[in-house]
Amino acid sequence: MRRPRRRPDPVTTASLVVSTYNWKEALALCLRSIAAQRVLPLEVVVADDGSREDTGAMIREMARDFPVPLIHAWQEDAGFRLARARNLGIAASSGDYVIFLDGDLILHPDFVADHLALIRPGIFLQGGRLNATPEESKRLLAGGRPNFSPFMDGTFKRKHALRLPWLAKRKSRTAEGGQMMGCNMGIWRTDLDRVNGFDDDYEGWGREDDDISARLKHAGLTRRPIRFAGLAIHLWHNTRWPDGIPPTEVLPNDRFFNKVLAEKTVRCERGLDAHVARARAAAAA
């Protein structure tokens, strides 16, 4: 088996921030797919929105022989606080470029390499996912081998399972982003600092990804899609949106998001900087 290699270019280092909540079986598959990357990230930070202790125990066990530092950034379970969890993950990271993942993704072996090949100044990247059926997800969780192809048992446009790096580069330079999804998104750390990361005010399901995308655009960045590259399989699960509120309807967090759009906000007030300051103070203590 070919050994994973680190990216030879020292200029761009990638940190992976993986969000999770009480699904250690899926997280284990995600982390194993990261460990199998042909180009390894600088580090992996698990941004944990309050999982039980068994998740932490699993992360500590995997960290013993993980090929890069595996960091667990945990916060108390006080409801859906994904934005804050991601900020904790960013604060614990040190790479030039931050790739955000959900802990229910299984990555193609060239996932990190594809992100690094496509990112450039002035943009942030939005990837997609190949949604597995419940049956396929069960097979994968039982140890089945991932099938990154149009023939995978899933619900997605079949062309999205094709990996064509030459076409991916063309699309990332000419097309605008697609649906905003934080499950596969890459942003320069300097740009995250500029907009103050995610907005901690977003509690409960929805709009935190749309919010940071809008503020990055207000700061002058362009959202570019990752197409025909950056493949990731998404394991099926029940959603965490509020009961009775489908994602296309009005959400409680719309009051924050609509204000961001109306005022062309760039930098949120309650965001990354406070978590970075606390992390630095803790390190200095």
Secondary structure as a PSIPRED ss2 file (coil, helix, strand):
# PSIPRED VFORMAT (PSIPRED V4.0)

   1 M C   1.000  0.000  0.000
   2 R C   1.000  0.000  0.000
   3 R C   1.000  0.000  0.000
   4 P C   1.000  0.000  0.000
   5 R E   0.000  0.000  1.000
   6 R E   0.000  0.000  1.000
   7 R C   1.000  0.000  0.000
   8 P C   1.000  0.000  0.000
   9 D C   1.000  0.000  0.000
  10 P C   1.000  0.000  0.000
  11 V C   1.000  0.000  0.000
  12 T C   1.000  0.000  0.000
  13 T C   1.000  0.000  0.000
  14 A E   0.000  0.000  1.000
  15 S E   0.000  0.000  1.000
  16 L E   0.000  0.000  1.000
  17 V E   0.000  0.000  1.000
  18 V E   0.000  0.000  1.000
  19 S E   0.000  0.000  1.000
  20 T E   0.000  0.000  1.000
  21 Y C   1.000  0.000  0.000
  22 N C   1.000  0.000  0.000
  23 W C   1.000  0.000  0.000
  24 K H   0.000  1.000  0.000
  25 E H   0.000  1.000  0.000
  26 A H   0.000  1.000  0.000
  27 L H   0.000  1.000  0.000
  28 A H   0.000  1.000  0.000
  29 L H   0.000  1.000  0.000
  30 C H   0.000  1.000  0.000
  31 L H   0.000  1.000  0.000
  32 R H   0.000  1.000  0.000
  33 S H   0.000  1.000  0.000
  34 I H   0.000  1.000  0.000
  35 A H   0.000  1.000  0.000
  36 A C   1.000  0.000  0.000
  37 Q C   1.000  0.000  0.000
  38 R C   1.000  0.000  0.000
  39 V E   0.000  0.000  1.000
  40 L E   0.000  0.000  1.000
  41 P C   1.000  0.000  0.000
  42 L C   1.000  0.000  0.000
  43 E E   0.000  0.000  1.000
  44 V E   0.000  0.000  1.000
  45 V E   0.000  0.000  1.000
  46 V E   0.000  0.000  1.000
  47 A E   0.000  0.000  1.000
  48 D E   0.000  0.000  1.000
  49 D C   1.000  0.000  0.000
  50 G C   1.000  0.000  0.000
  51 S C   1.000  0.000  0.000
  52 R C   1.000  0.000  0.000
  53 E H   0.000  1.000  0.000
  54 D H   0.000  1.000  0.000
  55 T H   0.000  1.000  0.000
  56 G H   0.000  1.000  0.000
  57 A H   0.000  1.000  0.000
  58 M H   0.000  1.000  0.000
  59 I H   0.000  1.000  0.000
  60 R H   0.000  1.000  0.000
  61 E H   0.000  1.000  0.000
  62 M H   0.000  1.000  0.000
  63 A H   0.000  1.000  0.000
  64 R C   1.000  0.000  0.000
  65 D C   1.000  0.000  0.000
  66 F C   1.000  0.000  0.000
  67 P C   1.000  0.000  0.000
  68 V C   1.000  0.000  0.000
  69 P C   1.000  0.000  0.000
  70 L E   0.000  0.000  1.000
  71 I E   0.000  0.000  1.000
  72 H E   0.000  0.000  1.000
  73 A E   0.000  0.000  1.000
  74 W E   0.000  0.000  1.000
  75 Q C   1.000  0.000  0.000
  76 E C   1.000  0.000  0.000
  77 D C   1.000  0.000  0.000
  78 A C   1.000  0.000  0.000
  79 G C   1.000  0.000  0.000
  80 F C   1.000  0.000  0.000
  81 R C   1.000  0.000  0.000
  82 L H   0.000  1.000  0.000
  83 A H   0.000  1.000  0.000
  84 R H   0.000  1.000  0.000
  85 A H   0.000  1.000  0.000
  86 R H   0.000  1.000  0.000
  87 N H   0.000  1.000  0.000
  88 L H   0.000  1.000  0.000
  89 G H   0.000  1.000  0.000
  90 I H   0.000  1.000  0.000
  91 A H   0.000  1.000  0.000
  92 A C   1.000  0.000  0.000
  93 S C   1.000  0.000  0.000
  94 S C   1.000  0.000  0.000
  95 G C   1.000  0.000  0.000
  96 D C   1.000  0.000  0.000
  97 Y E   0.000  0.000  1.000
  98 V E   0.000  0.000  1.000
  99 I E   0.000  0.000  1.000
 100 F E   0.000  0.000  1.000
 101 L E   0.000  0.000  1.000
 102 D E   0.000  0.000  1.000
 103 G C   1.000  0.000  0.000
 104 D C   1.000  0.000  0.000
 105 L E   0.000  0.000  1.000
 106 I E   0.000  0.000  1.000
 107 L E   0.000  0.000  1.000
 108 H C   1.000  0.000  0.000
 109 P C   1.000  0.000  0.000
 110 D C   1.000  0.000  0.000
 111 F H   0.000  1.000  0.000
 112 V H   0.000  1.000  0.000
 113 A H   0.000  1.000  0.000
 114 D H   0.000  1.000  0.000
 115 H H   0.000  1.000  0.000
 116 L H   0.000  1.000  0.000
 117 A H   0.000  1.000  0.000
 118 L H   0.000  1.000  0.000
 119 I C   1.000  0.000  0.000
 120 R C   1.000  0.000  0.000
 121 P C   1.000  0.000  0.000
 122 G C   1.000  0.000  0.000
 123 I E   0.000  0.000  1.000
 124 F E   0.000  0.000  1.000
 125 L E   0.000  0.000  1.000
 126 Q E   0.000  0.000  1.000
 127 G C   1.000  0.000  0.000
 128 G C   1.000  0.000  0.000
 129 R C   1.000  0.000  0.000
 130 L E   0.000  0.000  1.000
 131 N E   0.000  0.000  1.000
 132 A E   0.000  0.000  1.000
 133 T C   1.000  0.000  0.000
 134 P H   0.000  1.000  0.000
 135 E H   0.000  1.000  0.000
 136 E H   0.000  1.000  0.000
 137 S H   0.000  1.000  0.000
 138 K H   0.000  1.000  0.000
 139 R H   0.000  1.000  0.000
 140 L H   0.000  1.000  0.000
 141 L H   0.000  1.000  0.000
 142 A C   1.000  0.000  0.000
 143 G C   1.000  0.000  0.000
 144 G C   1.000  0.000  0.000
 145 R C   1.000  0.000  0.000
 146 P C   1.000  0.000  0.000
 147 N C   1.000  0.000  0.000
 148 F C   1.000  0.000  0.000
 149 S C   1.000  0.000  0.000
 150 P C   1.000  0.000  0.000
 151 F C   1.000  0.000  0.000
 152 M C   1.000  0.000  0.000
 153 D C   1.000  0.000  0.000
 154 G E   0.000  0.000  1.000
 155 T C   1.000  0.000  0.000
 156 F C   1.000  0.000  0.000
 157 K C   1.000  0.000  0.000
 158 R H   0.000  1.000  0.000
 159 K H   0.000  1.000  0.000
 160 H H   0.000  1.000  0.000
 161 A H   0.000  1.000  0.000
 162 L C   1.000  0.000  0.000
 163 R C   1.000  0.000  0.000
 164 L C   1.000  0.000  0.000
 165 P H   0.000  1.000  0.000
 166 W H   0.000  1.000  0.000
 167 L H   0.000  1.000  0.000
 168 A H   0.000  1.000  0.000
 169 K H   0.000  1.000  0.000
 170 R H   0.000  1.000  0.000
 171 K H   0.000  1.000  0.000
 172 S H   0.000  1.000  0.000
 173 R H   0.000  1.000  0.000
 174 T H   0.000  1.000  0.000
 175 A C   1.000  0.000  0.000
 176 E C   1.000  0.000  0.000
 177 G C   1.000  0.000  0.000
 178 G C   1.000  0.000  0.000
 179 Q C   1.000  0.000  0.000
 180 M C   1.000  0.000  0.000
 181 M C   1.000  0.000  0.000
 182 G C   1.000  0.000  0.000
 183 C C   1.000  0.000  0.000
 184 N E   0.000  0.000  1.000
 185 M E   0.000  0.000  1.000
 186 G E   0.000  0.000  1.000
 187 I E   0.000  0.000  1.000
 188 W E   0.000  0.000  1.000
 189 R H   0.000  1.000  0.000
 190 T H   0.000  1.000  0.000
 191 D H   0.000  1.000  0.000
 192 L H   0.000  1.000  0.000
 193 D H   0.000  1.000  0.000
 194 R H   0.000  1.000  0.000
 195 V H   0.000  1.000  0.000
 196 N C   1.000  0.000  0.000
 197 G C   1.000  0.000  0.000
 198 F C   1.000  0.000  0.000
 199 D C   1.000  0.000  0.000
 200 D C   1.000  0.000  0.000
 201 D C   1.000  0.000  0.000
 202 Y C   1.000  0.000  0.000
 203 E C   1.000  0.000  0.000
 204 G C   1.000  0.000  0.000
 205 W C   1.000  0.000  0.000
 206 G C   1.000  0.000  0.000
 207 R C   1.000  0.000  0.000
 208 E H   0.000  1.000  0.000
 209 D H   0.000  1.000  0.000
 210 D H   0.000  1.000  0.000
 211 D H   0.000  1.000  0.000
 212 I H   0.000  1.000  0.000
 213 S H   0.000  1.000  0.000
 214 A H   0.000  1.000  0.000
 215 R H   0.000  1.000  0.000
 216 L H   0.000  1.000  0.000
 217 K H   0.000  1.000  0.000
 218 H H   0.000  1.000  0.000
 219 A C   1.000  0.000  0.000
 220 G C   1.000  0.000  0.000
 221 L C   1.000  0.000  0.000
 222 T E   0.000  0.000  1.000
 223 R E   0.000  0.000  1.000
 224 R E   0.000  0.000  1.000
 225 P E   0.000  0.000  1.000
 226 I C   1.000  0.000  0.000
 227 R C   1.000  0.000  0.000
 228 F C   1.000  0.000  0.000
 229 A C   1.000  0.000  0.000
 230 G C   1.000  0.000  0.000
 231 L C   1.000  0.000  0.000
 232 A E   0.000  0.000  1.000
 233 I E   0.000  0.000  1.000
 234 H E   0.000  0.000  1.000
 235 L C   1.000  0.000  0.000
 236 W C   1.000  0.000  0.000
 237 H C   1.000  0.000  0.000
 238 N C   1.000  0.000  0.000
 239 T C   1.000  0.000  0.000
 240 R C   1.000  0.000  0.000
 241 W C   1.000  0.000  0.000
 242 P C   1.000  0.000  0.000
 243 D C   1.000  0.000  0.000
 244 G C   1.000  0.000  0.000
 245 I C   1.000  0.000  0.000
 246 P C   1.000  0.000  0.000
 247 P C   1.000  0.000  0.000
 248 T C   1.000  0.000  0.000
 249 E C   1.000  0.000  0.000
 250 V C   1.000  0.000  0.000
 251 L C   1.000  0.000  0.000
 252 P C   1.000  0.000  0.000
 253 N C   1.000  0.000  0.000
 254 D H   0.000  1.000  0.000
 255 R H   0.000  1.000  0.000
 256 F H   0.000  1.000  0.000
 257 F H   0.000  1.000  0.000
 258 N H   0.000  1.000  0.000
 259 K H   0.000  1.000  0.000
 260 V H   0.000  1.000  0.000
 261 L H   0.000  1.000  0.000
 262 A H   0.000  1.000  0.000
 263 E H   0.000  1.000  0.000
 264 K C   1.000  0.000  0.000
 265 T C   1.000  0.000  0.000
 266 V C   1.000  0.000  0.000
 267 R C   1.000  0.000  0.000
 268 C C   1.000  0.000  0.000
 269 E C   1.000  0.000  0.000
 270 R C   1.000  0.000  0.000
 271 G C   1.000  0.000  0.000
 272 L H   0.000  1.000  0.000
 273 D H   0.000  1.000  0.000
 274 A H   0.000  1.000  0.000
 275 H H   0.000  1.000  0.000
 276 V H   0.000  1.000  0.000
 277 A H   0.000  1.000  0.000
 278 R H   0.000  1.000  0.000
 279 A H   0.000  1.000  0.000
 280 R H   0.000  1.000  0.000
 281 A H   0.000  1.000  0.000
 282 A H   0.000  1.000  0.000
 283 A H   0.000  1.000  0.000
 284 A H   0.000  1.000  0.000
 285 A C   1.000  0.000  0.000
